Amino acid sequence: MTERTIRPFLLSVSIINAVSALVCGVLLIVAPDGSLMAAEELIPVIAAFPFAQIFFQDLLWIGIAMLLVLCVPNATAAIMLIRRTASQYHVAIFANALIMMWCAFQFVFMFNWLAVFYFTLAAVMVGCAMCMARRRA
């Protein structure tokens, strides 16, 4: 694969990931009970997490984490890919590694098939970004 095919793929998926994390994070912050995302059934699941009494009475902290862990790194990767900065592929690797960790957490605590899709897509993105970073080195 060439940079002409990999860069647009990385950029498109980074933008989609950033926008979807932004929307979901904001929805969870605006309605921490999960009602805007039909995620009310997650509240009993997260009540069993460590520090549940402090952080997991509702989905507010998950929304904040979604913005910080998923939206910001993917938006940064998209901007760096648009600007063609020297470290664009390294940031894409980092952003997608965070998605993989987020999904791995979901595999353990609240399995869903969408997490399997996102984990697989992020793994492909990491592989593509690693190939491009190696070519530039």
C-alpha positions as CSV (number, residue, x, y, z in Angstrom):
1,M,0.0,0.0,0.0
2,T,1.1,3.5,-0.7
3,E,0.9,6.8,1.2
4,R,-1.8,7.9,-1.3
5,T,-4.1,5.1,-0.1
6,I,-3.1,4.9,3.6
7,R,-3.1,8.6,4.5
8,P,-6.7,9.2,3.4
9,F,-7.8,6.0,5.2
10,L,-6.1,7.1,8.4
11,L,-7.5,10.6,8.1
12,S,-11.0,9.5,7.4
13,V,-11.2,7.1,10.3
14,S,-9.5,9.5,12.7
15,I,-12.1,12.2,11.8
16,I,-15.0,9.7,12.3
17,N,-13.5,8.5,15.6
18,A,-13.1,12.0,16.9
19,V,-16.5,13.1,15.9
20,S,-18.3,10.0,17.3
21,A,-16.3,10.3,20.5
22,L,-17.2,14.0,20.7
23,V,-20.9,13.3,20.2
24,C,-21.1,10.4,22.6
25,G,-19.0,12.2,25.2
26,V,-21.1,15.3,25.1
27,L,-24.4,13.2,25.2
28,L,-23.1,11.4,28.3
29,I,-22.1,14.7,30.0
30,V,-25.4,16.4,29.1
31,A,-27.5,13.4,30.3
32,P,-25.3,11.4,32.7
33,D,-28.2,9.0,33.3
34,G,-27.5,7.7,29.7
35,S,-31.0,8.5,28.5
36,L,-29.9,10.3,25.4
37,M,-27.9,7.3,24.2
38,A,-30.3,4.6,25.6
39,A,-27.4,3.5,27.9
40,E,-29.3,3.4,31.2
41,E,-28.6,-0.3,31.5
42,L,-24.8,0.5,31.9
43,I,-25.3,2.2,35.3
44,P,-25.7,-1.1,37.3
45,V,-22.7,-2.5,35.4
46,I,-20.4,0.4,36.3
47,A,-21.7,0.4,39.9
48,A,-19.4,-2.6,40.4
49,F,-16.3,-0.9,39.3
50,P,-13.5,0.2,41.7
51,F,-14.2,3.7,43.1
52,A,-17.8,3.3,42.0
53,Q,-19.0,5.4,44.9
54,I,-16.9,8.4,43.7
55,F,-16.8,8.2,39.9
56,F,-19.5,5.8,38.7
57,Q,-22.8,7.0,40.2
58,D,-23.7,7.9,36.6
59,L,-22.1,8.1,33.2
60,L,-20.6,11.6,33.6
61,W,-17.0,10.5,34.2
62,I,-17.2,8.1,31.3
63,G,-18.3,10.9,29.0
64,I,-15.4,13.1,30.2
65,A,-13.0,10.2,29.7
66,M,-14.4,9.6,26.3
67,L,-13.7,13.2,25.3
68,L,-10.2,13.2,26.8
69,V,-9.1,9.6,25.8
70,L,-10.8,9.2,22.4
71,C,-11.9,12.5,21.0
72,V,-8.8,14.7,21.7
73,P,-6.2,12.2,20.5
74,N,-8.1,11.3,17.3
75,A,-8.8,15.0,16.5
76,T,-5.1,15.7,17.1
77,A,-4.2,12.8,14.8
78,A,-6.6,14.1,12.1
79,I,-5.1,17.6,12.3
80,M,-1.6,16.3,12.1
81,L,-2.5,14.2,9.1
82,I,-4.0,17.2,7.4
83,R,-0.9,19.3,8.1
84,R,1.4,16.4,7.1
85,T,3.6,16.9,10.2
86,A,6.6,14.8,10.8
87,S,5.0,12.9,13.7
88,Q,1.6,12.4,12.1
89,Y,1.8,8.6,12.0
90,H,3.2,8.4,15.6
91,V,0.2,10.3,16.9
92,A,-2.2,8.1,14.8
93,I,-0.5,5.0,16.4
94,F,-1.0,6.5,19.9
95,A,-4.7,7.5,19.3
96,N,-5.6,4.1,18.0
97,A,-3.7,2.3,20.7
98,L,-5.9,4.3,23.2
99,I,-9.0,3.0,21.3
100,M,-7.7,-0.5,21.5
101,M,-7.2,-0.1,25.3
102,W,-10.7,1.4,25.7
103,C,-12.2,-1.6,23.8
104,A,-10.1,-4.1,25.7
105,F,-11.6,-2.7,28.9
106,Q,-15.1,-3.1,27.4
107,F,-14.3,-6.7,26.5
108,V,-13.6,-7.4,30.2
109,F,-16.4,-5.4,31.9
110,M,-19.2,-4.9,29.4
111,F,-18.7,-6.9,26.2
112,N,-20.4,-5.6,23.0
113,W,-19.8,-6.3,19.4
114,L,-19.3,-2.7,18.4
115,A,-16.2,-2.8,20.7
116,V,-14.9,-5.8,18.7
117,F,-15.3,-3.8,15.4
118,Y,-13.6,-0.7,16.8
119,F,-10.8,-2.8,18.3
120,T,-10.2,-4.5,14.9
121,L,-10.4,-1.2,13.0
122,A,-7.9,0.4,15.5
123,A,-5.5,-2.5,15.1
124,V,-5.6,-2.1,11.3
125,M,-5.0,1.6,11.7
126,V,-2.0,1.0,14.0
127,G,-0.6,-1.4,11.5
128,C,-1.1,1.1,8.6
129,A,0.4,4.0,10.6
130,M,3.4,1.8,11.7
131,C,4.1,0.9,8.1
132,M,4.0,4.6,7.1
133,A,6.1,5.7,10.1
134,R,8.7,3.0,9.2
135,R,8.8,4.2,5.6
136,R,9.4,7.8,6.6
137,A,12.2,6.9,9.0
